[in-house]
Amino acid sequence: MERLPAIPFPCTRCGLCCRQAGTVKELSELDRGDGICRYLNLEENICTIYGERPEICTIGKSYEKRFSHIWSWGEFLFLNLFHCVELQRKSDKKSEYVLEKSYNYL
């Protein structure tokens, strides 16, 4: 297994991934019934259980446990960033800063 680099996933905290709980098999148990994670505070756009969030919501832990035998850390990071940028691009809540931050990382 590849050791994770010191560079963390550049999360922009847009909350769009938390609004996809109903469309991702691994997140379906978090769906509050409308596709949104039951732990997402919509007013503040933050996770209410961030310190104890599920493994699937922690990119490093998720990679180590579920995906390190499939992809390298760089490949996994790229795939996640690609999907992150796509969610932002399709969203009516996108901001140029969020897209720029993610694209610069890619």
N, C-alpha and C positions, 0 to 999 in steps of 0.2 A: 504494500500500500504506500502510495506517495505521501510524504509528509506535507501538511498544509503550509503554504507560505505565510509569511507575516502579514501580507496584504489581505485585509478582510474584504468581503463582498461589499461593494459600494452602495448600500441601500440608501435610497433617497427618502424613505419613509412616506411614500405617496399613499400607501394603504391599498393600492389596487390589487395586489396579490391576496390580501385579506378579503377582498370582495369577490374572490373566485373560488371560495371554499366549496361551493356546490358543483363546480365543474371539474374538480380534481379528486380522483378516487381516494388518494391518501388524506385529503382534507375533509371528506364528506361528513365525518362525525362532528366536525366543527361548524357545519352549516346550520344556521339558525332557522332555515326554512325558505329563505329568499336568496340563497347563494352567498350571503355575507357571513363571515366568521362571527360566531356568537361572542367572541372576546374583543372584537373591534369596537372601540368607543368612537362612534361616528362624529360626534361633536369635536373631539380633539384629535381624531385620526390616529389614535394610538392603541396598542394592544394592552388590555387591562391585566394580562397575566404574563407580560413580557419576560420577567425573570424566571418564570416557570413554564414558559411556552413549550408546546410539544416539539419533539425532536425534528419532525418534518419542517417546522418553521425556523429551525436554526440551520443555516446553510452548511456550516462546517460539520456539525454532527450528522446531518442528513447525508452529506457526501461520504463521510467516513463509514457510516453504518450501511448505507443502501447503494451507493453508486461508485465507490472507489475501485471496485473490481471491473467496472464498465468503462469509465472515463478517467482521464488524468484530471487533476485539480483545475488546470487551465481550461480544458475542454468543458468541464462542468460549470466553471465560472462563466465561460463564454455563452453556453446554452442558457443559463439562468439570466444573464444580462440581456441576451437577445429577446427572451420572452418578456422580461421586465420592460424593455424599451418598446416592444410591440404593444403591451398593455397600455403604456403611457401614450403611445402614438394614437391608439384607437379611442382613448378616453376623452370625454369632454372636459375633464378636470386636469388635463395635461398642462404643464408649464414648461416654457423653454429652458429654464434652469435645470429642471429634472431631466429632460431629454439630453441637454448638453453634458451634464455630469455623467450620465450613463454612456453616451457615445464617446466621450473623452477617455473613459476607462477602457472601452472596447478597442 
